[in-house]
Each structure stands twice: as structure tokens, then as C-alpha cells.
Amino acid sequence: MSRANNDVLLIDDDPSHAKALGEALIASGEVPSNFEWVRTLSGGLERLAQKGVWAIFLHLFLPDCQGVETIDRVLAVSSAASIIVLGGVDNEGICREAMAHGAQDFLLEGHIDSYLFERAIRNIIEREIARQELFIERDRAQVTLNSIGDAVLSTDIHGNVVYLNVVAEHMTGWSRKEAVGHPLSDVFQIIDGATHKPSPNPLELAIQLDKPVGLSANCILVRRDGYECAIEDSAAPIHDRDGQVTGAVIVFHDVSMARAVVQEMTHLAQHDALTDLPNRMTLNDRLTQAISLARRNHHLLAVLFLDLDGFKNINDSLGHSIGDKLLQSVSARLLGCVRKSDTVSRQGGDEFVVLLPEVTHAADAAVSAAKIITELKNAHSIGEHRLHVTVSVGVSTYPDHGETGETLIKNADTAMYHAKQCGRDNYQFFKPDMSLRAVERQSLEGQLRYALQRGELLLHYQPKVNLKTGAITGVEALLRWQHPERGLLLPGQFLTIAEETGMIVAIGQWVLREACRQTREWLDAGVLAVPVAVNISFLEFRSSQFLEHVQVALKDTCLEPRYLELELTESVLMQHAESTIHVLGRLKDIGLRLAVDDFGTGYSSLSYLTRFPIDSLKLDQSFVHNIIAKSNDAIVISAVIGMAKSLKQRIVAEGVETIEQLAFLQAHGCDEGQGYYFSRPTAAPQFASLLEMPCQQLIVNNGVIPFHRDTRLNRR
């Protein structure tokens, strides 16, 4: 169609929008005689004062004017041009208000591209066509209007329907023949989407005000059969050639899909994709609101920070698919433990935060934490697996532990780490001194990451002694950290950090290689002919490259496999016991010796113990310490020794410290002992001196030579 002027003006300070609009004009085939772009409203008003603009693309938020005032000032200068307003993702309400003031349509940032500009241009053209063709013969108008994608409906001055195009027939459920002559309220029933009450009739408003008006926000069209769909667009008065209002026309389209997409995008932005729980952003918003209410109403609120114990082991060994399903199971149980007014949020990984927005006493938070701990430790059925996890919980309360959301979450996180240090599977309330420990732990974690490359890790060695002959039958390699500031650190001071961060795998590989190297060195010097034992962590054992790492360590150090013994705890062996049997079989095929470490502290099945190719059981030192004072522990030791002998496995007692303990173990036929009574763990040079003694016997005539005797606890 021809126009006296077809200049297009963009008032927007975003260059990308200018580029996209230029491309859209070319793609639409509606190349204007002049496409102009100004960055400010003042510049736009100067251009509009010169007339000759056909369409205006106006950003509502400009450097020199913002909001609905922007379009009002443009309309005061140019009311003839079609106006499309632009706004940010969060400005949909303001854009709709601008339509009520006279804009024809709006575009939101984040979705603006040349395609949408092209569509907007075509909609402008189609609206012009619709209005102009009403002045021409009805047949031509009907053909034209039926060819566009929007619905078109018009009325006379009295509000009776005079025309519907095909799209309008489909959307209202009325045929043109049926609808003509009926009041608009019969054919075009619109309601407010929120209240479901009737919405103002835009056609009546257009006639009364004699200007274009937009549909009310969240407008719903009720079809003749009751089906509802969301619609958008605007109505305008129809004038005769004398400028008198003769009726009105409304052009509208179905936006149900678009709104559903927006709602879905909003939901995804506020929720965790895996569990559908509120995410960190949503939690922060709700926590801020809860603090405001708590401050105003003078009540408490609580924040629980949760971290699953052992989740990383499950995720690494069974795969992320199983891990994801476990997190979903945990999420469902957490929701079952709280009230509807509470918020359960996933922070990421295996961390969750529970917001209790109103509690009467701090003890109420403790009750919730205890309930969560009890519920989560029940088995989770994930496919063919029955998985067990526990949870460590940190609790902070407002206002005692902080008056901002950030502080409350931080302090609850700190308390959670304290719960892990207290043995896991428990909850702890925040205490001010925990912050210092948290800072210390964070510092230690950062330094541990560089301990390997700085050569700060080292091994100490402790002998295993034959309780009948006194001969040294083996040696265990024990990890130490020579910290540059804190001195010599024992494993209990840093291994938990290594396990939680995954550094344990690299550290374990170094321990294995270093133990093999040192053993080879002793063998070459002629001072040792017994195996060296190395502790293997869960993450190491379940690593897909574990067998390869063992073989490489042996090959690179030229150590025969019979001089290497691997110690694994019951918990490591019993997780996925069937696959454990396969891996242990491969290790035995290589020629290694295998031992169960800390036996008696975990859970193991006797049927599996008979199937595991184990050479020895190491009785945990907690039993040995109590054999004199507690008869039950003495009974356990006797039973374990008897079981081991029946299985043809050696039994090694850990933590032997007194002559009374030694005498008991000898009397009950224990094969070997290890502990401070014989020797503390020592560095390689000192341990070599022990091995070079003329007689490697520490037990003579059923008595004990107090070599390197030390009565302190055997903290390995």
C-alpha cells in the first residue's frame, strides 16, 4: 500500500535495537524513505515536530525520561503515527499501561530481535489496512481482514456487532452470520484473569474517548463454549469521512502460549531445575521478607543449612544419574518434614537450606532439624539400589545469630561444618567462636591444595609385631603434613577436608607411590623384607583408574607386589559389595596383600567376608583400649580372633599400649600387634634405625621390651 510518508523513527539508546530494526525493515520489504534513530526523548520530540513520521518505536526508559510519561509526551506532539513501545523484561505492566495511553503494541528486552521488529512492522501495516478497508467495499475488506493472523471485530455506534473476520469467529465461537446484530457483550466476553470478574469493554471506551485504547492487563476471552484464552491488543474508534465516530474495531490475538512461556521462564529462573525447589535467589527474597515480618512482629525465625554426608561417594561411584535421583528423593522428604509456610531451597550440589519464617522458641528449630535427620537416614530406593545417607545440619536464628539473610545463611553454614566435625549425622546451633574455626578450616583447605606440590606431605612408619616371636612382620605407612606454620599435622586434622574436596584421590596416589619408593629403597639397602601397608580411601578405591594407579606405582618403583598391602575399611568394602569382590580379585591376581582396617567399627556381612579375598583383619583400637575395663569388648575380641582363625585370616590388634593389653591378646591367640607400646610412627630415617637393630624382637619370654614405649593414646 502506498503512504504519503513512511518514515520510521526509533527513540532508543540501545545500538543493538537500531541494528535489529534496520534489518527488520529490509526483511519486511517496507523500506522507509527515511529511517531515523535518536537516543533521547528530547531528540525524538524535535524530529516529530517536523512531521512526516509514519511509525515510532519508543523505549519507555530513556536517559532523559522514563515510564508512561515518555509516551504521553510523544502523543502530545504526534498522535497520528503508530507507536510501539519497548521496555525491560520486568516492565510488562508499564508497557501495558502505555498501551492504555495510546501505544499499539509493546516489545520486551530479552526477546527483541529483527524478527519481532519485522512482526511489529507488519502488525502496524495490517492495522492500517484494517482501518482503511472499512471505508471501502465490504467484500474487499473481508478478504483483506481474513488474510491476517489477528482477530478483527467491529461494532456500530450502539455497540452491536457488525463484522468478524475468520480468526475472530474461531476465537469467539460465533460465526459472522450469527454474531451480526448481537450486543458486543454477547459475542466478546472478556474477564480479568486474576479475579474472573468482567473487564471493561475496550470498544465502548474507544467510542466514548474517541481514541485508541488497549485491553486491560491479564485479559481473558471466554469463548462461546466456555473455553478461555489470554488475549492482547487494542481497540480504536471508526470515523466516517466527516470524522464522526460511527463505531469501533478491535484487533486482538491469542497470547496463551506466550504467557505460558513467560510463566515457565519465570518459574525456571526462580527454581532449581533438578528438584524444582526454590533456588538461591528465591530463598534470598523470601528470607528478606521473613526478616522484615519478624522484625515488625517481634518473633523469631530460623535458618537450617543442610549438607548430605557421603553423597559425593555415591555420586562418584554410581554415577550422576543415580546421584540426581537421590537428590530428588531427599528433596521430597524435606518437603514432607516442614510446614507449607516454610521454604526448602536447594543451594547447589548436595546443599539445602530450610527457612522457618516463624518459630516460637529456638528449640522449635531443633525439633525440625532432628525430624529431618531421622527422616533422611531411612533408605532411599533408587532403581535397584537402596541408598543410605545422613545429613549434617547447622542452625541459626534471627535475631540472635544475625539480622540479615546473608549473615544467617553464613552462620548456619558455619554451624553445619561444626556438625560434620562432631561426627556428622547431627545438628548444631551457631556459636560465635565457630566463625573463627570456619576461617581456620577455610585457610587450611586453601593451603592443603598446594601441600603436594610444595613437598609438605610426608610418611611416618609404624611396625606390626608378631606377638609370639617379637619379629617385625610388616610396616604401615601413615600420612603426615609438615605445615610451614602449624608444624606436624596428623591425618585427623586435614583428611576430612581432603575427602570433602576430592583432594584425597591425588593425595592417596602420592602416598601409594611414596610408600612403594621407600620400601624399594629399604629393600635395596638390605634393611627390610616385610610388606608395607597403605590405607586406601573410598574415593580412591572407587576410581575407575585405581587398578592402573596401583600397577603404575609398582612398576615405576620396581617393587614386587608381595611387598605391598592395601588396607580398606569395612564401609569402603561393603558399599557395592559385588563390584568390590571383582576389584579385590584383580588386586589379588596382581599379587598384593589385602587387609580390613578398623574392623568392628563398621557394618559388614559375614557372608561377604568369606567371599572377599582378605589376608588379615585389623581389630580397631577402640576395642583394644577397653579389653581390661569392659568385659563386652574382651568378648568381642575373643570372638573376632576365633572367627579370623576359622577363616584362615591373620588378626592384627591396633592400638596396643599396655602390658595388660598385650598379655590378653597373647592369651587369646592374636597373631600380631601394632601400637605405641612397640613404637610410635616415625619418619623413614628413624624407622630404618629400628629395622637395623641386631635383633628385631620386641617381645621376649612373654614379656615386653619397652622399645620406643609411649603411654599416650595411639592417634595414628
N, C-alpha and C positions, 0 to 999 in steps of 0.2 A: 504494500500500500504506500502511497505517496504522502509525504508530510511537508508542510511549508518549512518546517525546521525539524531537524533530527539531531541536534547537538546533545551530547551526553556529558554530564558534569559529575565528577567524583569528588566529594569533600571528605577526605580521609588522610591521616598522616602515615599510613602504612604503605610503603612502596610495593609490597607483595600483592596487595589488593589492586593497586593500579595496574600492575602487570597482568594479573588474572582477568581483570575486566577488559583490558585491551584485547587479550586473546579471545575472550568470550564474544566480543563484538565482531571480531573477524569470523569466528566459528559460526555465529548465528546468521551471518550474511547481512546483518543490519549495520554495516559500517557507517558511523555517523559522519556528517560533513565536518564535524569538529568534536574530538574527544578531549575534554579538558580535565585536569586534575589539580586541585588545590588542597593544601594541608590544613587550613584553618577555616573556621566559620566566617571570620571577617572577610577572608579572600573569596569565599563562596558567595557571600552576600553581595560583594562588589560585582562579581560576574553575573549574578541573577538580576541585578539592577539593569543590566544591558539587554535583558530579554533574550528570546531565541533558544531557550533550553527546553528540550523535549522530556528528558528523564534525569532524575537526580538520585545518585547513590550517596547516602548521607550517613556517616558514622556518628552515633549519638554521643560519643565520648571523644571530644577534640581538645586540643591544648587550651583553647580559649572559651570553650563552652561544653557543658556536659548535661546529659539527661534529656528529658522531654522538652526542656526549654529550647534545645537545639532545633527541633523540628518546628516548634512554634514560631521561632524567628525566621526560619526559611519560608514557612507558609505565609507569613506576613508580607514577604517580598514576592513570592511566586506561588500562586495557588493552582495554576494550570498544569504545571509539569507533574508527571508521575514521580512519586518519591518512594524509594526502597531504603529502609534504614538498616544499619549494621550495628552489631553490639557484641559484647563478650559472651562467653558460654554461660555466665551467671546472670546475664542481663535480659533473659527472655521476658520477664514481667514488664520491664521498662519498654522493651520493643513492642509488646502488645499494647501498652498504653499509648505509645507513639502512633500505632495504627488507629487507635480510637481518636487520635487528634487529626488523622488525615493521611497517614502513610498507607501505601497499598500492600506492602509485604515487608518482611524482615529476614535477614540472614545473620546467623551466629558464627562467631570466630571458632576455629577448630574444624569447621566444615566448609569454610569458604574457599572455593576454587573456581577455575574458569567455567566448569560445568554448571555450578549453581548460579554464577553470574549469567551464563547463557540462558539458563532456565528462567531466571528472573526477567531478563530482557524479553524473552518470548512471552512470558505472562503479561508483561506491560502491553506488548503489542496485541495480545489476544484480548485483553480487557478493552483496549481502544476499539478493536474490531467489533467486540460485542456491543459496545455502546453506540457506535456509529451505524451498525447494521440495523439497529432498531428503527432508524429513520428511513430505511429502505424497505422494499417489499418483504413480507414475512417469509416467503419461500426461501429467498436468498439468505435471510437471517438464520433460518432454521438449519440450512445446510452448513453455514459457517459455524454456528454455535455447537452443532452436533459433532463437529470435527475436532473440537478442542478437548483437552483432558479434564478440565474443570467442569463442575456442575454450574448451570446458569438457570436462575429462576427470576421471573419478573412479575410485578403486580401493577394494578391500576392505582389511581389516587385514593381509592377506598379500601385498598388492602386485599383485593380479590386477585387470585392467581390468573394471569393471562398467558404465561408461557413457561415451559420447562424444556430443557434440552434432554438428550438421551441419558447423559450422565446423571442429571438431576432426577429423571424418572427412576433410575436404578437406585439412587441413594435415598430417595424419599419413599419409594414403594408405590408411588402414584404415577399412572400414565398421564400424558398431557391431556388426553381427551377427558379423563376422569377429574383431573385437578382444576381445569379451567372453570372459573366462576366460583370456586370454593374460597372461603376466607383463608388467608395465609396460615393462620394458626392451626387449621385442619391438616394442611399439607406439609408445612415446615415447622415441626415441633422440636424446639431446642430447649435443653435444660442445662443447669450448671453441673459440671462433673463432680464437684465436691458435695454439694447439698442436694442434688437431684430436684431442685426447685426450678420452675420455669425461668428462662433467661429473657432479658429484654429483647423485643423484636427489632433487629437492626434495620429492616426495611421501613418500619414506621418511623424510627429515629431519622433515617436518611431523608424521608419526606418532610418530617417536622423541621429538621435543622437545615434542609436544603444543602446538604454536603455529604461527602462520603463518610461512612463510619465503619469501624471494624467490629467483628464479633467479639463478645466478651471472652475473657480468658477461660480456658478449660471448658469450652463449649461442646456439648454432646447433641448430635442429631438423633432423634428417635424415629426410626423407620416405621412405616405403616404396620408392619408385623411385630413391632416391639424391639427389633434389633437396634443396638446403639453403636454409634461410631463417632469418634472425635473429628471435628471439622475446624477449619480455619479459613479466613479470607474476609472480604468486606462487602458492604452494600453501598449503593450510590443512587441518588435521585435521577429520574429520567426527565429531560426537558423537551418541550416541543420547540419548533423553530423560533417561537417568540420568547423562549426562555422560561416558560411556565412549567411548573412541575406537573407531570402527568402520571407519575407512578414511580416505581423503584425497581432496581435489579440487584440481585445478589449473586456473586460468583464465589463458589466455595469448593473445597476438595477434602477428601478423607485423609486425615493425618494420624490415624490409629497406629499404623506401623511405625511412623516416625517417632511418635510419642513413646511407643513401646521400646524402641531402640534407645531413646534418650533415658528412659527409666532404667533399662538394663545397664546402660553405660554408667549411670549414676550409682546403681547398686554395686556394680563391679568396682567402681572407684572407692566405695566405702566398705567393701567386704573382702575377705580372704578368698582367693579363687579355689583353693583346695577344700577348705572346711565350711565355707560360706559364713564363717563367723565375722563379726565386725573387725576391721583391721585397725592398725595403729592410729590412723588419722581419725577414724570414728570414735575409738576409745578416748583419744585426747579431747575430742569435742564433748563427749558425754561426761568425762571426768571434770572438765572445766565447769559444765552446767551443775554437776552434782556438788562441787565445792561451793559454788555460789549459793545453792539452796541450803547446804549445811551451814554456811556462814550466816545466812539470813535467819534460819530456823533454829540455830544453836544445837545441832545434833552432830553425831559422829558419822564418818564414812570410812570404809576400809578398802585397801587395795591388796590383792593376793597375787604374787608373782610366782608362776609355776614353771618348773623345768623337769622334763622327764628324765629319770635315771636309767641309763643303759640304752637309750633309744639309738644312739649312734652305732652301737654294736649290732643291733637288729637291722638298721638301715644298711650298714655296710655289708653284712653277711647275707641277708635275704633279698636285698635289692630295694630300690626306691619305690617300686610299685607296692610292695608289702608295707614299707615304711609309711607311705601315703595313706594306705587303708587303715593302718594303726592310728595315725593322727586323726583320721575321720572318726574312728571308734572312740578315741579319747575325747574328741570334741562333743560327740553325742552324750557321753557320760557326764561331762562337765555341765552341759545344759540341764541334765536331769538332776544335778546337785544344787541348783540355785533357783531363786525366785524369778518370775517374769520381769520384775523391775530391775534385776541385776544384769550386768553385762559380762559376757565371756568373750574375750578377744584373743585372737592368735597374733603374736608379735612377730613370728617367723621361726623357721626351724621347728624345734620341739618346745618352744617357749609360749606360755599363755599367761594372760592377765585377767583376773576376775575383779570386777568393780562391784562392791556392795554399797550402793549410794546412801543407805540409811541403816545404821546399826545402833542399838540402844547402849550396848556395852562393848568394849574391845573383845570380851570373851565370846561374843556372838561370831566374830570373825574366826576365832579359834575353832568354834564348833563347825563352821563351814569348811575350814581347812582340813579338819580331822575327817569330815564326811567325804571330802574329795579324795584324800589319801586312801581311805578304806575302799572307796568305790573303784578307783583306778587300778588297784593292785589285783583285783579279780581278773582272771584270764580273759584275754581278748581273742575271740575266734576269727582268724583272718585266713580264709580259704582252708587249707589243710593244716594250718598252724594254730597252736594255742599259745599265744604270746603273753609273757608276764613282764610288766613294767611297774616301777614305783615312781613316785614323784616327790620332789623336794619343793617346799613352799615357803616363801618369805612374805611376811605380813607387815604392812604399815597402815597407820590410821591418821585421819585428819581430826583435829589439828596437831596432835601430839608429835607426829613424825614428819610434818611438812604442811605447808599451806598452799602449795602449787602442785599441779598434776605431775609436772616433771620431777619434782622432789619426791613425791610419794612413790612414783614408779621406781625411781633410782634407789630409794631406801628399801623398798620391798625387794628389789633385785639383789641388793647387798645382803639382806636377811636370808634370801634364798641360798646364796653361796655359803652362808654360815650353816644353813641346814644341811647342805652337802658335806661340809666339813665335819658336821656332827653325826655322820654315818648315813646320810640320805634317808629317804622314806620318812620324813618328819617335817614339822613346820616350826619356824622361828619368827618371833616378833623382832622388829628392828630395834637396835640399841645404838646409841651414838658411837660407841667405840668400834662398832662393826665397820664404819666408814674407813677408819684407819687401816683395818685389816684388809678391806677390799682394795684400797690403794696399794697396799703392800703386795697383795696377790697379783694385781694387775702389773705391777713393776716386775715381780718375779717371772710372770708369764712372758713379758717382753724380753727379759734377759735370757730366759731359757731358750728362746728361739735362736740365739746366737751362741749358746754354750758349746754346741758341737763344733762349729767352725772355728771357735776360739780355743779349742782344745781344753776346755774346762772340765769335761767329764772324765772320770777315771774309774777303774775297777779295784775293789778290795777282794780278798780271797779268804775263805774260811774252810778249814778241813772237815771232812767226815771221818770218824774214827771207828774202827772195828771194836765193839765193846768186849770182845773176848781176847783179842790179841794186842790191842792197842795200836795196831798199824793204821796209818792213814790210807783210806780206801778211795778217797775222792776229794774233790775241792769244788766249792760253789763260788761262782763269780757274782759279786754284789756291787751294784751301781752306786757311785757317789758323785757329788758335784762340788768341785773346788771353786766356790763362789768367790769372786775377787774382793767382795766387801764383807760377806757374812761368814766366810770360812767354809769348812767342810759341811755340806748338807747331806742328810740321809734321804733315802727314797721317799719316805713318808712326807717330806717337806715339799716335794715337787712332782712326784709321779702322777698324782691326781690331775694336776694341771696338764701334764703331758698327755694323759689319756683323754681328757675332755677336749683338748685342742687338736688331737690326732698326731701330735709330735712323737707319740710313743712308738710309732712304727719306725721312723728314722732312727730314733734313739736305740730301739731294740736291735736294729740291724747293726748299728755300731758296736753294741755290747757283744753280739754274737761274733762278729769279726775280730774284735779286740781280744776276747777270751780265747778264740782259736789261735790267734797270733802268739799270745803269751804262753799258751800251752805248748805250742810248737817250739818256742824259744827255750822253755824249760826242758823239753824232751831233748833238744839238741845239746843242752848243757849237761844232760845226764842226771838231772835232779828230780825228775817226776815221771812216774809211769802209771798214773791213775787218771780217770776221766775228769773233765771239768764240766760242771753243771751250769746251765744258763736258764734263767726264768724267761718264759715266753708269755707275752700279754695276749689278750683276746683278739685285739685288732691285728696283731702280727700273725697269729695263728690262722685267722680267717682271711688274710690277704691272699689274693689269687697268685701272688708271686712268692709265697712263703717258702715252698719247697725249693724253688730256684735260688732264693737268697741263701738258704742253708747250704746247698750244694756249692754255690759260688764261694761262700766263706771257707768251706773246707778245701776247695781246690786252690784258692788264692793263697792260703796259708800252709798248704801241703800237709794238712792234719788228717790222720786216719780217722774215719767215722767212729771207731770204737772208743776214741778218747773224748767224745762229745756226748753229753747227756742233756736232754731238754726236760725242764720241769714245767708242768702245766697244772693249774688249779682245777678242782672239781667243776667249778662253774664254767670254766673255759671248755672242758671236755664234754659236759653234759648239754650244752647248747648245741642243738642239731647233732645229736649223738651218732646218727647213722653216717653222716658225712665225716664225723670225727674218726670213726673206725677206718674209713678209707685213707685219710691223711696219715693217721698213725701207722697204718700198714705200709705206706710208701716210705715213711721215715725209718721203719724197722728194716725195710728192704735195703735202704742205704747203708744200714749197719749202726745206727745210733742207739743209745740207751734212752729210755723214757721213764719219767717218774711223775707221780701225782703229788703236787706240792700242797701244803696246808691241809692235809687230809683230815676230814672230820668237821670242817667248818662250813662246807657247802652241802649240796644235795646231790647224791649220786645213787644210781641204781646198781645193786649187786649183780644183776644180770648183765649190765654193760661192763662192769669191772672185769667180769670173766671173759668178755669179748675184746676188751682193749688190750693190746699187746704191751702191757706195762711191766717194767722190771722192778720198780720199787714204789712203796708208799711212804711219804714223809709225814709223820704224825705231827699235827700242828702244836706249836709250843704252848698254846693256852692249856692243853691237856697236861703236858709235862709239868707245867708250873704248879698245878693243883693236885698232883697224884698223892702227895703226902697229906694235904689238908682235906681233900674231898674224895670220899670213897667212890663216888659215882664216876669221877674221871679215871680213877685207878681201874675200875671195872671196864670202862670203855677201852683203855689202853690194852688191857689183857685180851679183850675180845678182838681188837684190831690186829694185835700181834698173832693171835691164833688164826684169824682169817687169812692174813697175809701168808702165813706158812702153808696153809692149805691150798692157797692159790700159787704157791711156789714163787712168791714175791718177797724181796727184801723189805724190811721195815726199818726206817730211819727216824729217830726221835730228834725233833728240833728243840732248841732252847734248853739244853741240859746245862744246869748251873750249879747244882749242889751234889755232894757225895751221896745224899739220901736218894735223890732222883736217879743217879747212876746205878746205885745198888738195886733199886726197884726194877729198873729196866733190864739189868743183867739177870736178875732173878726170874724175870718173866720171858727171857729169851729174845729180847730185842737185838737185832743184828748190829745196827750202827747208831752212833750219836753225833750230834753237832751242836755246838753251843759255846758260851763264854767259859765254861769250865775247862775246856780244852784250849781254846784260842779265840780271841776276838778276830773279826775280819781285819786283815791288814793289807797294806799296799804290796805290790808284787815283789819289790826288793826284800822287804822284811819277811814275806812269806817264803821266799826262796831260802832264807837262812833257816827257817823251821824245817824245810824239806831236806836240808843238808846235814841235819843232826845225825850223829853216828847211829843212833837207834830211834827209829820212827815209832816208838811205842809211848803212848801217853797213859797207858793203864798197865800196872804191874801187880801180879799176885792179888787180883781182885780189889786192888786199891787204885788210887789216882795220884799221878804226879801232877801237881798244880802248875803245869806249864801255861804261861800267859793267863793265869787264873784271874777272873774279874767277876765280882759278885753283882754287878749291875745287870739290869734286865737285858735280855738278848734282843735288842732292837736292830734287826738286820739292815 
